Each structure stands twice: as structure tokens, then as C-alpha cells.
Amino acid sequence: MIGSKSPKLKWMDAVSCSGPSNNLLDPHSHLLLTYKARTALKTLLHNLQKTDKTKILLPSFNCPSVVQTVLHCGLVPVFYTLNNDLEPDINLIEDLIDSRTLAVLAVHYFGFEADLRSLSRLCQEQEICLIEDWSHSFLQAKPTRLAGSTGDYAIYSFWKIVPTSVGGCVRSLKGESLHAKLRNAPWSGIIHHLRDTILWPWQNVTADIDPENIQSEIAEYDKQPQQALDNSMRYAAWYSEDVRDYDVRMPLWGKRYLNNTDFARVIEIRRRNYKHYLQVFSSMEGFEPVFSDFPESTCPWAFPVYYSCRNERAPRLRSAGIPLFTFGETLHPIQEEYFREASDKLNLSRRLVEDCLCLPLHQDITEEMIEAYADIARRVSVPSGCKKNVP
């Protein structure tokens, strides 16, 4: 494998968090640091709960752990569709809101900010809480800052952007002090991720690629396609719910790492890599960037593309060395039911579920690696009968 799908914690990072504090997580009273993003969401929903309000409006394309957390809180998830810019369908949301609606959750997919101004006004008029889900990227650029400004609360997940292994957060965007009874688990995340993080210096593979080896890997996949599919798509397995995560605060070492991270540098590298992907992949057959624009404020989680015949072709890319990944491919059973019942309204969401592919661009990824990924992608032929990407 050439690189990894997410940034890795190196040995020296784990034992020493040196350097000047970035103060980005101050003031602490407006932030509640938790073990995971789902812990943050669960804590927030419990604080918001009212006996006569049980509905939470969620986007149809979403992580199943969000749906599971809503159910765990005894609330009812109700889904809304997205427009072509991956923003909430404001007209449908207006129709779904009633006296039982507690909150609307809106996702900023892959770190690209959705325009929530109209939704914010609607929620204020209806006295409904607007939760911004920034779990794909908690940072914004120019200036470097924590993401979120339109809603009432923001939810963050740290490990996708920096190698904290675990860590989530709920932030009040209105200056409200946040408190919750969470237990300490200082070693949480370290042991679980030890193999993938502390051993990273020995696991990292350089971008020196042997074209003949690439071709042999692809040929090996073609001999046993189902086995390769099972191995390479293992990461897309069902998100299991671990209730132990729901009452744990973020470990101290994770907080120290965040406080001493050069976030401006992290953003700079991610934006550089995103632009390089645009340069080498946008004109490649079968790849279509999900976003047509790249705003200056965006700190991207990944380079998301629509990849025709993804399930047939992606395993070949992984077998050849690209650490690609997906988001939203696995649906919660309640989402699956909604997709069956409202299939005529879900063309975009279904396309995201079936064709969206994410290429890594984190701070361990170099431009040379991206060039290697492009070389691999050019060698993976389009299967006979594969449909072309269509809007």
C-alpha cells in the first residue's frame, strides 16, 4: 500500500507533544471534548431532549453511526433529501417540520461548507435547534479557525484530520457553556490503534513504484476478483454500536496533541494535495470530482470523486496500492427502508452511496504519491459494459 487512508500517529508524536500551543480549543467552556463524535452528538441530544419533541431531521446520505446514536437517545430519525450541491432541501425540510421536531442536523460533506443561511432562518422561526455536523473536517482556513458559524451547535471528529486516533467534540456556536458527566478512560484509543499508529514508521511505504509490480497486482486481482473484493472492502463493514463510547471524555494525550498541532500547516498540505488531485485526476476517464469549486476556506477531508462501476473497479485500485475509502456506502437498516420507499427522490443520494470514492490527501500524502495513484488509475481498465458517469 502506498501511504494510508488517514494520517498516522508516529512514535514521537505519541510520547511528546512539544511546540507552542495554538489556543484553537479555547475558550474551553464552549467546547465539550469527547471520545468520539457520536459521544458528542449523544451528549448534545440528551441535553436538548424535551418530552414532546422526538423527531430529528437527518440527511438521507449519512453515516449509519449518526442514525444509531439518534435511536440510542430514544429519538426518531426522519430523513430529508439533498440538492445537487449536497445541501439540505429546504422545501422538504419545511414540510417535514412539525410540533414534534427537536432539531435538524446538516452535514458539511468532506469538509466543504454547505450554505445553511436559509435553513438557519427557518429553524429560528420554528424554534428548532440547528446542528452543524463538521465531523468530516473541524477546520476552516483564512483565517485558521474551528468550523461552524451558522447553526446552534457544531459536532467535530478529530482523527480524520489529525492522528489523535479518537476524539470528538460538541461546540456551542452561540457562546453557551457546555457541561456533561463523562468518565475518564486515559488509555482509550491508544491500545486499540497501537498496531496502525505507533508502528507507522515501519509500515509506511514510499511512492517509488514499479510499473511491472502494479500490473501484476492488477492481474492477480483479476484471477480472484471476489476474494479481492472481500479483502479490500472490509473497511466498509457495518458500523457496530459500542455503548461504552457514549460516556467517555477525550483522553488527555489527545487534547495535548491537538493543542500543539500546527493547524495552518495541516490545512496548507491538504489544500495543496487537493489541488494536485484536481490537476491529475479531473481529466481522467471515469473520475468526476464531487465538487466543482474549491473555496479558499475549505480544509478537505479527502478528494471525493464519482467513480463509475466503483464496486467492480475500486478493489483493483486498492490491490494495486491506492489506500482509497468510501463514506456512506453502508446504510443503516432504517436508511435502507427509506431508500426503498422514496427511491424516486434519491437520485443524488443513491449516486453518492453507489459511486462516491474518496482518495486520501492528508499530511502524510505527498504529490509524488498522488502521481503514483494517477499512474495506477490509468492502468486499471474500464470493465466491459461499465456505465459512464452521468449527472
C-alpha positions in Angstrom: 0.0 0.0 0.0 1.3 3.5 -0.9 0.5 5.6 2.1 -2.6 5.3 4.2 -6.2 6.4 4.1 -5.8 8.6 7.2 -3.0 10.4 9.0 -0.9 8.1 11.3 0.4 8.9 14.8 4.1 8.5 14.8 6.1 7.3 17.8 7.5 10.7 18.8 4.0 12.2 18.4 2.7 9.8 21.0 5.3 10.3 23.6 5.9 14.1 23.2 3.6 16.9 22.3 6.0 19.8 22.1 5.7 23.2 20.5 3.7 26.3 21.1 0.0 26.0 21.9 -2.3 27.0 19.1 -5.1 28.0 21.5 -7.7 27.0 18.9 -9.6 25.0 21.5 -10.1 28.0 23.8 -12.4 29.1 25.5 -12.9 25.6 26.8 -16.3 26.4 28.3 -17.9 26.5 24.8 -16.4 23.1 23.9 -17.0 19.6 25.3 -14.3 17.2 24.2 -15.5 13.6 24.0 -14.2 10.1 23.0 -15.9 10.2 19.6 -18.2 12.4 17.5 -21.1 10.1 18.3 -20.4 10.7 22.0 -20.6 14.4 21.4 -23.9 14.0 19.4 -25.4 11.8 22.1 -24.5 14.2 24.9 -26.0 17.1 23.0 -29.2 15.3 22.1 -29.7 14.3 25.7 -29.3 17.9 26.8 -31.8 19.1 24.2 -34.4 16.5 24.7 -38.0 17.5 25.6 -40.7 15.0 26.3 -43.0 16.3 23.4 -40.2 16.7 20.8 -38.8 13.4 19.5 -38.0 14.0 15.7 -34.5 14.6 14.4 -34.3 15.5 10.7 -31.2 13.9 9.1 -29.8 14.0 5.5 -30.6 10.8 3.5 -26.8 10.4 2.8 -25.2 9.9 6.2 -23.0 7.8 8.4 -25.1 5.0 10.0 -23.5 5.7 13.4 -25.4 9.1 13.4 -28.7 7.2 12.9 -27.8 4.7 15.6 -26.9 7.5 18.0 -30.3 9.2 17.5 -32.1 5.9 18.1 -29.9 5.3 21.2 -31.3 8.5 22.6 -34.8 7.4 22.1 -35.5 9.8 19.3 -36.9 9.3 15.8 -34.8 9.9 12.7 -36.6 11.4 9.8 -34.7 11.8 6.5 -34.6 14.7 4.0 -33.0 14.8 0.6 -30.1 16.9 -0.7 -29.8 19.3 -3.7 -27.1 19.0 -6.3 -24.7 21.0 -4.2 -25.0 18.4 -1.3 -27.0 21.0 0.7 -30.3 20.4 2.5 -33.5 20.5 0.5 -35.1 23.5 2.4 -38.6 23.0 0.9 -38.8 19.3 2.0 -37.4 20.2 5.5 -40.1 22.9 5.8 -42.8 20.2 5.0 -41.3 17.8 7.5 -41.1 20.2 10.4 -44.0 19.8 12.9 -44.6 20.3 16.6 -42.6 17.2 17.5 -39.4 18.3 15.7 -36.5 18.8 18.1 -33.6 19.5 15.7 -32.3 19.5 12.2 -28.8 18.1 11.6 -26.9 19.3 8.4 -23.7 17.7 7.2 -20.8 19.6 5.6 -19.7 16.8 3.4 -15.9 16.1 3.1 -15.2 19.5 4.7 -17.0 21.6 2.1 -19.2 24.2 3.8 -22.9 24.0 2.9 -24.9 27.2 2.7 -27.2 26.9 5.7 -28.4 30.5 5.9 -32.0 29.8 4.7 -32.2 26.7 6.9 -30.9 28.7 9.9 -33.7 31.3 9.4 -36.3 28.5 9.2 -35.1 26.9 12.3 -35.1 30.2 14.2 -38.6 30.9 13.1 -39.8 27.4 14.2 -37.7 27.5 17.4 -35.8 24.4 16.3 -32.2 23.6 17.0 -29.8 23.5 14.0 -26.8 21.2 14.5 -23.9 21.5 12.1 -22.1 18.2 11.5 -18.5 19.1 10.8 -17.2 15.6 11.6 -15.6 15.3 8.2 -13.3 18.3 8.9 -13.3 20.5 12.0 -11.1 23.2 10.5 -11.6 26.1 8.1 -8.9 28.3 6.5 -8.3 32.0 6.0 -8.1 32.5 8.9 -7.4 29.2 10.5 -10.3 28.5 12.8 -12.7 25.9 14.1 -15.5 25.3 11.6 -19.1 26.4 12.0 -20.9 29.7 12.4 -24.5 29.4 11.2 -26.2 26.9 13.5 -26.6 26.5 17.2 -24.1 23.7 17.7 -21.2 22.0 15.8 -20.1 18.4 16.0 -16.4 17.6 15.3 -14.4 14.4 14.8 -10.6 15.0 15.1 -9.0 11.8 13.9 -9.9 12.3 10.2 -7.8 15.4 10.1 -5.1 14.9 12.7 -3.9 11.5 14.1 -5.5 11.6 17.6 -6.9 8.0 16.9 -10.0 9.0 18.9 -11.7 12.3 19.8 -14.8 14.2 19.2 -16.4 17.5 20.3 -19.6 19.4 20.6 -19.2 23.2 20.4 -21.8 25.8 21.2 -21.8 28.4 18.4 -23.9 30.8 20.5 -21.4 31.0 23.4 -23.3 28.7 25.7 -21.3 26.9 28.4 -21.4 23.1 27.9 -21.2 20.5 30.7 -21.7 16.8 31.0 -20.8 13.9 33.3 -18.3 11.9 31.3 -15.9 9.3 32.7 -12.1 9.3 32.1 -10.5 6.5 30.1 -6.9 7.7 29.6 -5.8 4.7 27.5 -8.8 4.7 25.2 -7.8 4.7 21.6 -4.1 4.1 22.2 -4.2 0.3 22.6 -6.9 -0.2 20.0 -4.9 1.7 17.4 -1.4 0.7 18.5 -0.7 -1.5 15.6 -1.8 1.1 13.0 -0.3 4.1 14.7 2.8 3.5 16.8 4.3 1.1 14.2 3.6 3.6 11.4 7.3 4.4 10.6 7.9 0.8 9.8 4.6 0.4 7.9 4.8 3.4 5.7 5.6 2.6 2.0 7.3 5.2 -0.2 6.0 6.4 -3.5 8.7 4.5 -5.5 6.5 2.4 -7.8 7.5 -0.5 -10.0 5.1 -0.4 -13.0 5.5 -4.1 -13.6 4.5 -4.8 -10.0 1.4 -2.7 -10.4 0.4 -4.7 -13.4 1.0 -8.0 -11.6 -1.1 -6.9 -8.7 -4.0 -6.0 -11.0 -3.6 -9.3 -12.8 -3.7 -11.1 -9.5 -6.9 -9.4 -8.6 -8.4 -10.4 -12.0 -7.8 -14.1 -11.1 -9.7 -13.9 -7.8 -12.0 -10.9 -8.0 -14.4 -11.9 -5.2 -11.6 -12.6 -2.7 -10.0 -9.2 -3.5 -13.4 -7.6 -3.2 -13.9 -9.1 0.2 -10.4 -8.1 1.4 -10.3 -4.6 0.0 -13.8 -3.6 1.0 -13.5 -4.9 4.6 -13.4 -1.4 5.9 -17.0 -0.9 4.6 -18.4 -3.4 7.1 -21.4 -2.5 9.3 -20.7 0.2 12.0 -21.2 -1.6 15.2 -22.6 0.3 18.1 -20.4 0.3 21.2 -22.3 1.9 24.1 -19.1 2.2 26.1 -18.2 5.1 23.8 -21.2 7.1 24.8 -20.0 8.4 28.2 -16.2 8.8 27.8 -14.3 12.0 27.6 -11.4 12.6 25.2 -8.0 11.3 26.6 -5.6 13.9 27.9 -2.9 12.9 25.5 -5.3 13.6 22.6 -6.0 17.1 23.9 -2.3 17.8 24.3 -1.7 16.7 20.7 -4.5 18.9 19.4 -3.2 21.9 21.4 0.3 21.5 19.9 -0.7 20.8 16.3 0.2 23.4 13.6 -3.3 23.5 12.1 -2.3 26.1 9.5 0.3 23.7 8.2 -2.2 20.8 8.1 -4.6 22.9 6.1 -1.9 24.0 3.7 -0.8 20.5 2.9 -4.4 19.2 2.5 -5.3 22.1 0.2 -2.1 21.6 -1.9 -2.9 17.9 -2.3 -6.5 18.6 -3.2 -5.4 20.9 -6.0 -2.9 18.4 -7.2 -5.6 15.7 -7.4 -7.7 18.2 -9.4 -4.8 18.6 -11.8 -4.1 15.0 -12.5 -7.5 13.2 -12.0 -10.1 15.6 -13.3 -9.5 14.8 -16.9 -9.1 11.1 -16.3 -11.7 8.8 -17.8 -14.2 7.5 -15.2 -13.3 10.1 -12.5 -15.6 13.1 -11.8 -14.9 15.4 -8.8 -17.9 15.6 -6.5 -17.4 19.4 -6.0 -16.9 21.7 -9.0 -15.5 24.5 -6.8 -12.8 24.6 -4.1 -13.5 27.5 -1.8 -10.5 29.2 -0.1 -11.9 28.4 3.4 -12.1 24.6 2.8 -9.9 22.2 4.7 -10.8 19.0 2.9 -11.1 15.5 4.5 -10.4 13.7 1.1 -10.7 14.1 -2.6 -14.1 12.7 -3.3 -15.0 11.6 -6.9 -17.8 9.8 -8.7 -16.2 6.7 -10.0 -18.2 4.7 -12.5 -18.5 1.0 -11.7 -16.9 1.6 -8.3 -17.6 -1.7 -6.8 -16.1 -3.5 -9.7 -13.1 -1.2 -10.1 -12.2 0.1 -6.7 -10.9 -3.3 -5.4 -8.4 -3.3 -8.3 -7.1 0.1 -7.3 -6.7 -1.0 -3.7 -4.9 -4.2 -4.7 -2.5 -2.1 -6.7 -1.7 0.2 -3.8 -4.2 3.1 -3.6 -5.5 3.5 0.0 -8.9 4.6 -1.1 -12.0 4.6 1.1 -15.7 5.3 1.0 -18.2 7.2 3.1 -21.9 6.4 3.4 -21.6 3.1 1.4 -23.1 1.1 4.3 -26.6 2.2 5.1 -28.3 1.8 8.5 -31.3 -0.5 8.1 -33.7 2.5 8.7 -31.9 4.3 5.8 -32.3 1.3 3.6 -36.0 1.3 4.2 -36.2 5.0 3.4 -34.2 4.4 0.2 -36.7 1.7 -0.9 -39.8 3.9 -0.1 -38.5 7.2 -1.6 -36.4 5.9 -4.4 -37.7 8.4 -7.0 -36.4 11.3 -4.8 -33.0 10.0 -4.1 -31.0 10.0 -7.3 -28.2 12.1 -5.9 -28.0 10.2 -2.6 -28.1 6.9 -4.4 -25.3 8.0 -6.6 -23.2 9.0 -3.6 -23.8 5.7 -2.0 -23.0 3.7 -5.1 -20.4 5.7 -6.9 -18.6 8.0 -4.5 -15.0 7.2 -3.8 -12.5 9.0 -1.6 -8.8 9.5 -2.3 -6.5 10.4 0.7 -4.9 13.8 0.8 -3.8 14.1 4.5 -0.5 15.5 5.6 1.4 12.2 5.2 0.4 12.1 1.5 2.9 13.7 -1.0 2.5 14.9 -4.5 4.7 12.0 -5.6 2.2 9.6 -4.1 -0.7 11.3 -5.9 1.2 10.9 -9.2 1.6 7.2 -8.3 -2.1 6.9 -7.7 -2.8 8.5 -11.0 -0.4 6.1 -12.8 -2.2 3.1 -11.1 -5.6 4.5 -12.1 -4.6 4.8 -15.7 -3.7 1.2 -15.8 -7.0 -0.1 -14.4 -9.2 -0.5 -17.4 -12.9 0.2 -17.5 -14.7 -3.1 -17.4 -16.8 -4.1 -20.5 -20.3 -2.7 -20.2 -19.5 -0.3 -17.4 -21.8 2.7 -17.4 -20.3 6.2 -17.8 -20.8 8.7 -15.1 -23.9 10.8 -15.6 -25.1 13.8 -13.6 
